[in-house]
Amino acid sequence: MSSDKWDEPRSLGEVLKRVVNGFGDRGAMYTLHQHWDLAVGQEIRDHCKPRRIVDGVLFVDVDHPGWATEIQYLERDLLVKLKAAHSDLNFSGIKVHVKAQ
C-alpha cells in the first residue's frame, strides 16, 4: 500500500500541509499566516492583513491610508522580522493596498 493514499488516517496538520502545498506557492501563505502575528505584532496585525505573494513580493491590505504609510516606512524591518520568524518568509518587498471599508 502506498503512503500517498488519502483513505488512510492522517493528522489534520498533515492534510492541511498537503492541501496548501497544492496551491503552488509551496505553502508560503500558510506559513505566513502561522507567523504573521508574532512577526508584525498586535497593533500592525489589527490593521494589516497579508493578501497574496507574487514573484517574491508580499501584498498586504490595510484598513486606513495612514497604515499604508506606516508599512512603507517599516518595510525593511518587517521583512527582516518575517524572515527571522521563518526562512520561507523571505520577500523582496511589500506592496500595500488600502482596502475600502
ROLUM-111858 format. One record per atom (N, C-alpha, C): residue number from 1; chain; atom name; x, y, z. Coordinates in Angstrom, 2 decimals, decimal comma. Layout:
% ROLUM-111858
   num   chaine   atome         u         v         w
   NUM        A      CA         X         Y         Z
...
END
This chain:
% ROLUM-111858
   num   chaine   atome         u         v         w
     1        A       N      0,81     -1,18      0,00
     1        A      CA      0,00      0,00      0,00
     1        A       C      0,86      1,25      0,00
     2        A       N      0,51      2,23     -0,79
     2        A      CA      1,27      3,46     -0,89
     2        A       C      0,96      4,41      0,28
     3        A       N      1,96      5,15      0,74
     3        A      CA      1,74      6,11      1,81
     3        A       C      1,02      7,36      1,32
     4        A       N      0,80      7,48      0,00
     4        A      CA      0,11      8,63     -0,55
     4        A       C     -1,41      8,46     -0,58
     5        A       N     -1,91      7,33     -0,13
     5        A      CA     -3,35      7,08     -0,15
     5        A       C     -4,06      8,04      0,79
     6        A       N     -5,13      8,65      0,31
     6        A      CA     -5,91      9,59      1,13
     6        A       C     -6,91      8,87      2,03
     7        A       N     -7,16      7,58      1,77
     7        A      CA     -8,16      6,86      2,57
     7        A       C     -7,58      6,33      3,88
     8        A       N     -6,29      6,50      4,10
     8        A      CA     -5,67      6,11      5,36
     8        A       C     -5,77      7,27      6,35
     9        A       N     -5,86      6,98      7,65
     9        A      CA     -5,95      8,06      8,65
     9        A       C     -4,74      8,99      8,57
    10        A       N     -5,00     10,27      8,65
    10        A      CA     -3,96     11,32      8,61
    10        A       C     -4,26     12,35      9,68
    11        A       N     -3,24     13,01     10,17
    11        A      CA     -3,46     14,12     11,10
    11        A       C     -3,96     15,32     10,31
    12        A       N     -4,68     16,18     10,98
    12        A      CA     -5,20     17,38     10,32
    12        A       C     -4,05     18,23      9,78
    13        A       N     -2,97     18,34     10,54
    13        A      CA     -1,81     19,10     10,09
    13        A       C     -1,21     18,55      8,82
    14        A       N     -1,16     17,23      8,72
    14        A      CA     -0,62     16,58      7,52
    14        A       C     -1,52     16,84      6,31
    15        A       N     -2,82     16,77      6,53
    15        A      CA     -3,77     17,03      5,44
    15        A       C     -3,68     18,48      4,99
    16        A       N     -3,65     19,41      5,94
    16        A      CA     -3,55     20,83      5,58
    16        A       C     -2,27     21,13      4,83
    17        A       N     -1,17     20,55      5,28
    17        A      CA      0,11     20,77      4,59
    17        A       C      0,03     20,29      3,15
    18        A       N     -0,58     19,16      2,94
    18        A      CA     -0,72     18,62      1,58
    18        A       C     -1,59     19,51      0,70
    19        A       N     -2,70     19,97      1,27
    19        A      CA     -3,61     20,84      0,51
    19        A       C     -2,92     22,16      0,18
    20        A       N     -2,29     22,76      1,18
    20        A      CA     -1,62     24,05      0,99
    20        A       C     -0,49     23,95     -0,02
    21        A       N      0,27     22,88      0,02
    21        A      CA      1,36     22,71     -0,93
    21        A       C      0,84     22,61     -2,36
    22        A       N     -0,41     22,24     -2,52
    22        A      CA     -1,02     22,17     -3,84
    22        A       C     -1,37     23,52     -4,44
    23        A       N     -1,27     24,60     -3,65
    23        A      CA     -1,60     25,93     -4,16
    23        A       C     -0,53     26,51     -5,07
    24        A       N      0,65     25,91     -5,07
    24        A      CA      1,69     26,38     -5,98
    24        A       C      2,68     27,36     -5,37
    25        A       N      2,43     27,81     -4,14
    25        A      CA      3,36     28,73     -3,51
    25        A       C      4,21     28,02     -2,45
    26        A       N      4,24     26,68     -2,53
    26        A      CA      4,98     25,83     -1,60
    26        A       C      4,57     26,08     -0,15
    27        A       N      3,32     26,50      0,04
    27        A      CA      2,81     26,71      1,39
    27        A       C      3,21     28,03      2,01
    28        A       N      3,72     28,96      1,22
    28        A      CA      4,20     30,24      1,76
    28        A       C      3,09     31,03      2,46
    29        A       N      1,88     31,07      1,88
    29        A      CA      0,80     31,82      2,52
    29        A       C      0,39     31,17      3,84
    30        A       N      0,36     29,87      3,86
    30        A      CA      0,04     29,15      5,10
    30        A       C      1,09     29,47      6,16
    31        A       N      2,35     29,39      5,79
    31        A      CA      3,44     29,71      6,71
    31        A       C      3,36     31,15      7,15
    32        A       N      3,07     32,05      6,24
    32        A      CA      2,94     33,46      6,56
    32        A       C      1,86     33,69      7,61
    33        A       N      0,70     33,08      7,42
    33        A      CA     -0,39     33,25      8,37
    33        A       C     -0,04     32,64      9,73
    34        A       N      0,74     31,58      9,74
    34        A      CA      1,16     30,98     11,01
    34        A       C      2,05     31,92     11,82
    35        A       N      2,87     32,72     11,14
    35        A      CA      3,88     33,54     11,82
    35        A       C      3,58     35,04     11,79
    36        A       N      2,52     35,45     11,15
    36        A      CA      2,22     36,87     10,94
    36        A       C      2,14     37,63     12,26
    37        A       N      1,33     37,17     13,21
    37        A      CA      1,13     37,90     14,47
    37        A       C      2,44     38,11     15,22
    38        A       N      3,21     37,06     15,32
    38        A      CA      4,48     37,15     16,05
    38        A       C      5,46     38,10     15,35
    39        A       N      5,51     38,03     14,03
    39        A      CA      6,48     38,84     13,27
    39        A       C      6,13     40,32     13,26
    40        A       N      4,85     40,66     13,13
    40        A      CA      4,48     42,07     12,96
    40        A       C      3,95     42,72     14,23
    41        A       N      3,53     41,94     15,20
    41        A      CA      2,99     42,50     16,44
    41        A       C      1,49     42,75     16,34
    42        A       N      0,88     42,92     17,50
    42        A      CA     -0,57     43,04     17,59
    42        A       C     -1,12     44,28     16,89
    43        A       N     -0,47     45,42     17,07
    43        A      CA     -1,01     46,66     16,50
    43        A       C     -1,05     46,60     14,97
    44        A       N      0,04     46,17     14,36
    44        A      CA      0,05     46,05     12,90
    44        A       C     -0,93     44,96     12,46
    45        A       N     -0,95     43,85     13,17
    45        A      CA     -1,86     42,75     12,84
    45        A       C     -3,31     43,22     12,81
    46        A       N     -3,67     44,11     13,72
    46        A      CA     -5,06     44,58     13,80
    46        A       C     -5,46     45,46     12,63
    47        A       N     -4,49     45,97     11,87
    47        A      CA     -4,78     46,90     10,77
    47        A       C     -4,29     46,42      9,41
    48        A       N     -3,47     45,39      9,38
    48        A      CA     -2,84     44,94      8,14
    48        A       C     -2,96     43,42      8,02
    49        A       N     -3,41     42,96      6,85
    49        A      CA     -3,58     41,53      6,61
    49        A       C     -2,83     41,12      5,34
    50        A       N     -2,07     40,04      5,40
    50        A      CA     -1,42     39,56      4,18
    50        A       C     -2,48     39,07      3,19
    51        A       N     -2,32     39,45      1,92
    51        A      CA     -3,31     39,08      0,91
    51        A       C     -2,79     38,02     -0,05
    52        A       N     -1,56     38,22     -0,57
    52        A      CA     -1,01     37,26     -1,52
    52        A       C      0,48     37,52     -1,68
    53        A       N      1,11     36,56     -2,36
    53        A      CA      2,54     36,67     -2,67
    53        A       C      2,68     36,49     -4,17
    54        A       N      3,33     37,46     -4,82
    54        A      CA      3,54     37,41     -6,26
    54        A       C      5,00     37,71     -6,55
    55        A       N      5,67     36,75     -7,17
    55        A      CA      7,08     36,93     -7,56
    55        A       C      7,95     37,42     -6,41
    56        A       N      7,74     36,85     -5,23
    56        A      CA      8,55     37,20     -4,07
    56        A       C      8,18     38,49     -3,38
    57        A       N      7,11     39,13     -3,81
    57        A      CA      6,64     40,36     -3,18
    57        A       C      5,38     40,03     -2,37
    58        A       N      5,35     40,53     -1,14
    58        A      CA      4,21     40,34     -0,26
    58        A       C      3,23     41,49     -0,45
    59        A       N      1,98     41,16     -0,75
    59        A      CA      0,92     42,16     -0,87
    59        A       C      0,08     42,12      0,40
    60        A       N     -0,12     43,28      1,03
    60        A      CA     -0,93     43,36      2,24
    60        A       C     -2,04     44,37      2,05
    61        A       N     -3,17     44,10      2,71
    61        A      CA     -4,29     45,04      2,76
    61        A       C     -4,21     45,76      4,09
    62        A       N     -4,44     47,07      4,06
    62        A      CA     -4,50     47,86      5,28
    62        A       C     -5,87     48,53      5,34
    63        A       N     -6,28     48,92      6,54
    63        A      CA     -7,62     49,47      6,71
    63        A       C     -7,69     51,00      6,71
    64        A       N     -6,54     51,65      6,51
    64        A      CA     -6,51     53,12      6,52
    64        A       C     -5,25     53,60      5,79
    65        A       N     -5,34     54,70      5,08
    65        A      CA     -4,15     55,21      4,37
    65        A       C     -2,95     55,46      5,29
    66        A       N     -3,20     55,82      6,53
    66        A      CA     -2,11     56,04      7,48
    66        A       C     -1,30     54,77      7,70
    67        A       N     -1,98     53,63      7,68
    67        A      CA     -1,27     52,36      7,84
    67        A       C     -0,46     52,02      6,60
    68        A       N     -0,89     52,47      5,45
    68        A      CA     -0,10     52,26      4,23
    68        A       C      1,24     52,98      4,37
    69        A       N      1,20     54,19      4,86
    69        A      CA      2,42     54,97      5,07
    69        A       C      3,31     54,29      6,11
    70        A       N      2,69     53,82      7,19
    70        A      CA      3,44     53,16      8,26
    70        A       C      4,14     51,90      7,77
    71        A       N      3,43     51,09      6,99
    71        A      CA      4,02     49,86      6,46
    71        A       C      5,16     50,18      5,50
    72        A       N      5,00     51,19      4,68
    72        A      CA      6,07     51,57      3,77
    72        A       C      7,30     52,03      4,57
    73        A       N      7,07     52,75      5,64
    73        A      CA      8,16     53,22      6,49
    73        A       C      8,87     52,04      7,18
    74        A       N      8,09     51,05      7,62
    74        A      CA      8,63     49,90      8,36
    74        A       C      9,00     48,71      7,47
    75        A       N      8,89     48,87      6,16
    75        A      CA      9,05     47,75      5,24
    75        A       C     10,30     46,91      5,52
    76        A       N     11,46     47,51      5,58
    76        A      CA     12,70     46,75      5,77
    76        A       C     12,68     45,99      7,10
    77        A       N     12,23     46,65      8,17
    77        A      CA     12,17     45,98      9,48
    77        A       C     11,21     44,80      9,44
    78        A       N     10,06     44,98      8,80
    78        A      CA      9,08     43,90      8,72
    78        A       C      9,62     42,72      7,91
    79        A       N     10,32     43,02      6,83
    79        A      CA     10,90     41,95      6,02
    79        A       C     11,92     41,14      6,83
    80        A       N     12,71     41,81      7,63
    80        A      CA     13,70     41,14      8,47
    80        A       C     13,00     40,29      9,52
    81        A       N     11,95     40,83     10,15
    81        A      CA     11,22     40,08     11,18
    81        A       C     10,52     38,86     10,59
    82        A       N      9,96     39,00      9,41
    82        A      CA      9,28     37,86      8,78
    82        A       C     10,29     36,75      8,46
    83        A       N     11,43     37,14      7,91
    83        A      CA     12,45     36,13      7,59
    83        A       C     12,98     35,47      8,86
    84        A       N     13,11     36,24      9,93
    84        A      CA     13,57     35,68     11,20
    84        A       C     12,54     34,71     11,77
    85        A       N     11,26     34,97     11,52
    85        A      CA     10,19     34,09     12,01
    85        A       C     10,22     32,74     11,31
    86        A       N     10,54     32,76     10,00
    86        A      CA     10,62     31,50      9,23
    86        A       C     11,39     31,78      7,95
    87        A       N     12,34     30,93      7,63
    87        A      CA     13,21     31,17      6,47
    87        A       C     12,45     31,22      5,15
    88        A       N     11,28     30,59      5,06
    88        A      CA     10,49     30,65      3,82
    88        A       C      9,82     32,01      3,62
    89        A       N      9,85     32,85      4,64
    89        A      CA      9,20     34,17      4,55
    89        A       C     10,23     35,22      4,16
    90        A       N     10,90     34,98      3,05
    90        A      CA     11,95     35,86      2,55
    90        A       C     11,41     36,59      1,33
    91        A       N     10,92     37,80      1,54
    91        A      CA     10,30     38,57      0,47
    91        A       C     11,21     39,70      0,02
    92        A       N     11,08     40,08     -1,25
    92        A      CA     11,91     41,17     -1,77
    92        A       C     11,29     42,53     -1,49
    93        A       N     10,03     42,57     -1,13
    93        A      CA      9,38     43,84     -0,84
    93        A       C      7,95     43,63     -0,38
    94        A       N      7,32     44,74      0,01
    94        A      CA      5,92     44,73      0,42
    94        A       C      5,18     45,78     -0,38
    95        A       N      4,08     45,38     -0,96
    95        A      CA      3,17     46,31     -1,66
    95        A       C      1,92     46,43     -0,82
    96        A       N      1,44     47,65     -0,63
    96        A      CA      0,33     47,92      0,26
    96        A       C     -0,90     48,36     -0,55
    97        A       N     -2,05     47,85     -0,14
    97        A      CA     -3,32     48,22     -0,74
    97        A       C     -4,26     48,68      0,37
    98        A       N     -4,81     49,87      0,23
    98        A      CA     -5,78     50,36      1,20
    98        A       C     -7,13     49,78      0,83
    99        A       N     -7,64     48,96      1,74
    99        A      CA     -8,90     48,26      1,50
    99        A       C    -10,06     49,17      1,89
   100        A       N    -11,04     49,26      0,99
   100        A      CA    -12,23     50,09      1,27
   100        A       C    -13,01     49,46      2,41
   101        A       N    -13,49     50,28      3,29
   101        A      CA    -14,26     49,79      4,46
   101        A       C    -15,73     49,70      4,13
END
